[in-house]
């Protein structure tokens, strides 16, 4: 599965998540950074209220879906214990 296939799959899942109430969906992790390999999962973050974490198999790939509220993300950016991971993740998110 090449990058365009991954983006197409991520877009399809994003549309589904938006229909379920997500105000935004971002692609993060190795596929967003551009260093994914053939076994990398597809990491999606949905902004809104939903199941905290689900892992799905789709088109032969694992898709990890994490729901976060706007308040969760805002808090992560303000907390010294979590900002070190939150800022780099958002910098490369698509």
Backbone as CSV, one residue per row, in Angstrom:
resi,resn,N_x,N_y,N_z,CA_x,CA_y,CA_z,C_x,C_y,C_z
1,UNK,0.863,-1.175,0.000,0.000,0.000,0.000,0.904,1.231,0.000
2,UNK,0.791,2.060,-1.014,1.631,3.251,-1.070,0.958,4.422,-0.352
3,UNK,1.669,5.528,-0.301,1.185,6.690,0.458,-0.192,7.166,-0.010
4,UNK,-0.422,7.177,-1.314,-1.727,7.640,-1.801,-2.839,6.689,-1.371
5,UNK,-2.544,5.380,-1.322,-3.533,4.414,-0.833,-3.842,4.634,0.650
6,UNK,-2.796,4.919,1.428,-2.973,5.188,2.860,-3.821,6.438,3.048
7,UNK,-3.523,7.491,2.287,-4.297,8.734,2.410,-5.749,8.529,1.990
8,UNK,-5.962,7.716,0.977,-7.328,7.422,0.543,-8.092,6.662,1.634
9,UNK,-7.450,5.658,2.231,-8.081,4.905,3.314,-8.337,5.813,4.517
10,UNK,-7.365,6.634,4.874,-7.528,7.563,5.998,-8.665,8.541,5.737
11,UNK,-8.786,9.015,4.513,-9.876,9.943,4.169,-11.237,9.277,4.287
12,UNK,-11.318,8.023,3.865,-12.589,7.294,3.970,-12.987,7.114,5.432
13,UNK,-12.029,6.751,6.276,-12.315,6.593,7.704,-12.657,7.951,8.313
14,UNK,-11.966,8.999,7.898,-12.245,10.345,8.415,-13.680,10.759,8.105
15,UNK,-14.146,10.474,6.896,-15.540,10.804,6.556,-16.513,10.049,7.467
16,UNK,-16.197,8.796,7.737,-17.032,7.992,8.641,-17.035,8.594,10.051
17,UNK,-15.853,8.998,10.527,-15.752,9.576,11.868,-16.452,10.925,11.945
18,UNK,-16.365,11.706,10.885,-17.086,12.984,10.860,-18.586,12.754,10.904
19,UNK,-19.064,11.715,10.223,-20.487,11.369,10.284,-20.898,10.949,11.692
20,UNK,-19.922,10.409,12.450,-20.183,9.981,13.827,-20.020,11.124,14.826
21,UNK,-19.724,12.330,14.329,-19.666,13.487,15.216,-18.317,14.129,15.417
22,UNK,-17.271,13.636,14.769,-15.949,14.259,14.924,-15.946,15.637,14.264
23,UNK,-15.403,16.618,14.965,-15.291,17.959,14.379,-14.052,18.076,13.507
24,UNK,-13.097,17.176,13.701,-11.880,17.128,12.887,-11.278,15.740,13.030
25,UNK,-10.536,15.323,12.016,-9.809,14.057,12.049,-8.425,14.327,11.487
26,UNK,-7.405,13.882,12.206,-6.037,14.105,11.739,-5.300,12.776,11.627
27,UNK,-4.422,12.717,10.640,-3.518,11.589,10.467,-2.236,11.944,11.194
28,UNK,-1.792,11.053,12.062,-0.583,11.301,12.850,0.336,10.093,12.721
29,UNK,1.392,10.080,13.484,2.280,8.928,13.518,3.182,8.823,12.303
30,UNK,3.623,7.605,12.050,4.637,7.373,11.020,4.167,7.739,9.615
31,UNK,2.888,7.564,9.320,2.410,7.932,7.982,2.401,9.446,7.804
32,UNK,2.107,10.196,8.833,2.166,11.658,8.741,3.612,12.144,8.655
33,UNK,4.507,11.474,9.387,5.923,11.866,9.376,6.624,11.461,8.090
34,UNK,6.081,10.455,7.410,6.704,9.979,6.184,7.734,8.890,6.402
35,UNK,7.740,8.266,7.586,8.711,7.204,7.835,8.038,5.852,8.118
36,UNK,6.840,5.661,7.584,6.111,4.408,7.773,6.762,3.290,6.963
37,UNK,6.590,2.075,7.454,7.042,0.899,6.711,5.820,0.023,6.456
38,UNK,6.012,-1.096,5.810,4.887,-1.926,5.369,4.005,-2.445,6.505
39,UNK,4.516,-2.520,7.734,3.729,-3.009,8.860,3.209,-1.899,9.769
40,UNK,3.455,-0.649,9.399,2.999,0.476,10.225,1.483,0.574,10.224
41,UNK,0.931,0.871,11.400,-0.507,1.111,11.457,-0.785,2.534,10.995
42,UNK,-2.056,2.832,10.783,-2.489,4.163,10.377,-3.119,4.794,11.612
43,UNK,-2.502,5.856,12.120,-2.953,6.504,13.352,-3.847,7.696,13.030
44,UNK,-5.103,7.614,13.455,-6.049,8.708,13.259,-6.528,9.210,14.612
45,UNK,-6.609,10.531,14.726,-7.143,11.157,15.924,-8.399,11.919,15.535
46,UNK,-9.480,11.587,16.204,-10.761,12.247,15.974,-11.007,13.209,17.135
47,UNK,-11.361,14.429,16.800,-11.669,15.418,17.830,-13.178,15.403,18.049
48,UNK,-13.556,15.057,19.271,-14.961,14.953,19.624,-15.142,13.898,20.698
49,UNK,-16.367,13.429,20.825,-16.684,12.412,21.834,-16.890,11.075,21.136
50,UNK,-16.111,10.093,21.548,-16.229,8.760,20.970,-15.435,7.778,21.799
51,UNK,-15.384,6.540,21.343,-14.612,5.510,22.047,-13.160,5.961,22.137
52,UNK,-12.595,5.899,23.309,-11.241,6.410,23.536,-10.226,5.845,22.545
53,UNK,-10.308,4.537,22.266,-9.345,3.915,21.354,-9.958,2.675,20.730
54,UNK,-9.830,2.566,19.432,-10.233,1.346,18.735,-9.160,1.005,17.713
55,UNK,-9.042,-0.265,17.439,-8.093,-0.754,16.446,-8.884,-1.593,15.458
56,UNK,-8.805,-1.228,14.189,-9.571,-1.927,13.157,-8.637,-2.423,12.057
57,UNK,-8.990,-3.547,11.458,-8.293,-4.044,10.279,-9.110,-3.629,9.064
58,UNK,-8.461,-2.905,8.164,-9.134,-2.430,6.955,-8.178,-2.541,5.778
59,UNK,-8.618,-3.171,4.719,-7.803,-3.319,3.506,-6.403,-3.843,3.809
60,UNK,-6.321,-4.774,4.749,-5.042,-5.370,5.076,-4.141,-4.505,5.942
61,UNK,-4.660,-3.401,6.485,-3.881,-2.508,7.349,-4.577,-2.356,8.686
62,UNK,-3.802,-2.091,9.732,-4.386,-1.751,11.026,-4.610,-0.249,11.069
63,UNK,-5.799,0.139,11.496,-6.136,1.552,11.642,-6.434,1.786,13.116
64,UNK,-5.601,2.602,13.760,-5.772,2.949,15.169,-6.524,4.277,15.233
65,UNK,-7.657,4.264,15.914,-8.491,5.461,16.012,-8.581,5.877,17.470
66,UNK,-8.163,7.090,17.749,-8.226,7.653,19.103,-9.113,8.883,19.083
67,UNK,-10.083,8.910,19.952,-10.943,10.087,20.091,-10.409,10.941,21.232
68,UNK,-10.344,12.232,21.020,-9.923,13.203,22.031,-10.860,14.397,21.944
69,UNK,-11.172,14.960,23.078,-11.966,16.184,23.060,-11.029,17.378,22.854
70,UNK,-11.594,18.488,22.487,-10.791,19.716,22.373,-10.134,20.032,23.702
71,UNK,-10.861,19.825,24.795,-10.293,20.076,26.124,-9.113,19.157,26.422
72,UNK,-9.203,17.873,25.997,-8.078,16.948,26.173,-6.829,17.485,25.484
73,UNK,-6.980,17.909,24.256,-5.830,18.398,23.484,-5.292,19.704,24.061
74,UNK,-6.185,20.579,24.441,-5.765,21.852,25.052,-4.983,21.582,26.339
75,UNK,-5.479,20.661,27.152,-4.796,20.322,28.404,-3.424,19.721,28.141
76,UNK,-3.321,18.865,27.113,-2.033,18.246,26.780,-1.004,19.305,26.373
77,UNK,-1.464,20.354,25.717,-0.550,21.420,25.292,-0.148,22.332,26.444
78,UNK,-0.913,22.329,27.507,-0.625,23.197,28.657,0.102,22.487,29.789
79,UNK,0.135,21.168,29.754,0.727,20.378,30.831,2.190,20.069,30.515
80,UNK,3.120,20.521,31.352,4.547,20.255,31.089,4.877,18.769,30.945
81,UNK,4.103,17.902,31.563,4.373,16.459,31.486,3.994,15.867,30.130
82,UNK,3.107,16.517,29.377,2.647,15.955,28.109,2.948,16.821,26.890
83,UNK,3.315,18.051,27.102,3.525,18.946,25.959,4.669,18.484,25.063
84,UNK,5.651,17.815,25.632,6.788,17.332,24.846,6.399,16.321,23.790
85,UNK,5.319,15.603,23.997,4.823,14.658,22.993,3.732,15.289,22.134
86,UNK,2.936,16.176,22.718,1.801,16.757,22.002,2.242,17.689,20.875
87,UNK,3.206,18.540,21.134,3.612,19.520,20.114,4.215,18.845,18.883
88,UNK,5.191,17.941,19.027,5.719,17.291,17.818,4.656,16.506,17.052
89,UNK,3.737,15.884,17.773,2.685,15.117,17.094,1.806,16.027,16.228
90,UNK,1.450,17.194,16.751,0.611,18.124,15.994,1.387,18.790,14.857
91,UNK,2.683,18.955,15.013,3.484,19.582,13.949,3.468,18.767,12.665
92,UNK,3.442,17.454,12.774,3.488,16.626,11.581,2.131,16.078,11.174
93,UNK,1.103,16.321,11.956,-0.221,15.786,11.663,-0.759,16.361,10.352
94,UNK,-1.521,15.522,9.651,-2.147,15.945,8.399,-3.649,15.981,8.579
